[in-house]
Each structure stands twice: as structure tokens, then as C-alpha cells.
Amino acid sequence: MSLEKSYFGITFTIAILLFAIVLSPLLPNLTRGQQQQQLFPFLSPTNTTENQINNDTQNESTTSASGNNNSPSSTNKVVILNFYDNDIGQFTNAKPILDKYGFKGTFFIVCSWASSDNNPSRMNWQQITQLYNEGHDINSHSTSHKVLSKLSADDLDYQVGQSKQCFREHIGAEPTVFSPPHSKGWNNATVIDTIAKYYDLSIGGFVSSPMFLHCYGWKQLQHAPQTDCRTYSDDGELNYANRYDIKESSHNSWDTRYLHDDTQIFEKFVELVNSQTNYNKDGKINAIPIIGYHNIEDDDAITSTHVSLFAAEMKYLHDNGFKVLTMSDLGYDENKNYLYVKNG
């Protein structure tokens, strides 16, 4: 290559980069891949992150889901999708994607936030009622999102118990599953005992694996053997996992750890949902990946997941034959002391 051609190529590349830096803020409502296609239509769209994810999804797809995607029977591959804090993006962005595939999510609602008339960033009771009427699972994330382990006995009881009354008044049904705000209090006996007064189950701490329905199988238990989901061990200590400390994986931990790099996050999602195959065999469900989301939005906040990434994840579940369950699909066997999938 001649020196003149080399010089021209370098100059042209610099000019393109400067052009993108200056103009990309003028396209704030587009994803990075969409901005690239708008600014440089002559580039192949296969270079975008979104298309890389879509290609991965198509390459890994082996089975097309059919029928009711919320039925737990006839497949070893299941997942539960939890949504927290009433974020409006769950309704405006996540719900249409869930609807597309017939999936139902579990929405943990903060009662007082839903009652506010001046908070457009949160879902209101009308929207939450619509979710409930369309078959989504609505459960409690407390009355006003306080750290439960720091409250007096009366205030703790109000945050946990009053939220149940709040749901009865607004949607005509009582939640059966609770989730402590900020995921704090799951290892506090006073908090757990209060939750147990009002609810059948509760979400607890975070793990990077599926939730084991018999509450054992984690490395953390190597030095503290646990054989079932009883709340307390024989020596009176809270068990690591139990019916009021159901473990889930935080999607936002990936969003922040990988700086919203959708390709890396998608790989972690695929790895997690497929890890259950080591435990679920012959139609029996022993482990379920439970994934917690907050806002579904393209603002790169620490509590946000990109819309295109969420869409790719749901497409992957659908195309690969996963069944999406809700928290209310889980039951607890009082005699054997373990969790199970109802009608499964």
C-alpha cells in the first residue's frame, strides 16, 4: 500500500470517529447499535451488539416452545422472572416483550409508591391491576421500602403485615410471597419470624446458581450441612436457605459488573438458565434459576437492564423451550419440608 493511501485511510478513520462522537448524543432514544446504523448505514448491521446477541440466540436455539409457556409440565427447563420496585419500564418496556411470548412475571410491589399520584417513574395501581388481571403474579415488597432489620417491632409488623391489607384494598387479592426491600433481613430471625406470620414464602439472599428446591447444594453449606428447607436448624439457627429465604440471581449485578456490556451479560444469562440441566432430569424439577430485575430501560443506571438485552433474553427462553413460572407456582410441602412446583 502506498504512503498516500495509508495516510488517507488514517485520516478517514479519525474523521468518522469524530463524526460519531459529535452526533451520537443527537440520537438519545436509540440503542448503540441503532445509532451506528443511523450514522453509518454503509456498515454491516451484524457488527452491532444487538445483532451479535440475536445471532447467538439463533445459533443456540434447538427447540421451539409451543402451547402455554407458563405450564411447568413436559419440560426440565424452567425459570422465574422477578421484577422489583414498581419501575415504569417494567410496564412500558418489559410487559410487551413478555406478552409477545406469553410469559408471566412476578412483580414485587411497594404499596406506598403505587399510591403516589406524582411519580411517573413508578407504576400506579391502575397499571398494576392490569398486570394482575392479565395473569401476572403480584406480590409484596413491603409498605414503603424500609430496611426491615432496622425497624422496631411495631414498624416491622406494619411494613410486612399492612402491605397485605393494602393489596387487598387495591387489587382485591392478597399476596402470598414477600420480598424484603434491599434484600436485607433475610438472615435476621426477627424479620423472618414476622414474614412467616403473614406469608407462605419469601425471597431472600443472592446466589449465582439456580435455587435448589430442597434447599441444599451450595458451596456455602459444605461446613453447615442442610438437608431440607426448614426455617431453623436443630440447634435453633436460621438455615442458609429456607421457605422464607428463597435465593435468586440479581440481573443488576451483571449490569453493573459488566458495565452494561450486553454481549457479556447475555452469555451469563444463558449460562445460568442452562445450569439447571445438571439437576433437573426425567421431568423432575429440583432447581430453578430465579432472576431478579428492576427497571427495563436504556439509561445505563445501576438498576436498569437494556430493553434490547431483555428482549434477546426472552427470545432465547422461548426459542429454546423454557417454561416461565411465577413465584406463586411454588408450593411448600409441610411434611417433607421442601419446595416444589405446583401441578408439576
Buried (B, 14 or more C-beta within 10 A) or exposed (E): EEEEEEEEEEEEEEEEEEEEEEEBEEBEEBBBBBBBBEBEEEEEEEEBBBBBBBEBBEEEBEEEBEEEBBBBEEBBBBBBBBBBBBBBBBBBBBBEBBEEBBBBBBBBBBBBBBBBEEBEEBBBBEBBBBBBEEEBBBBBBBBBBBBBBEBEEEBBBBBBBBBBEBBEEBBEEBBBBBBBBEBBBBEBEEBBBBBBEBBBBBBBBEBBBBBBBBBBBBEEBEEEEBEBBBBEBEEEEBBBBBBBBBBBBBBBBBBBEBEBBBBBBBBBBBEBBBBBEEBBEEEEBBBBBBBBBBBBBBEEBEBBBBBBBBBBBBBBBBBBBBBBBBBBBBBBEEEEBBBBBEEB
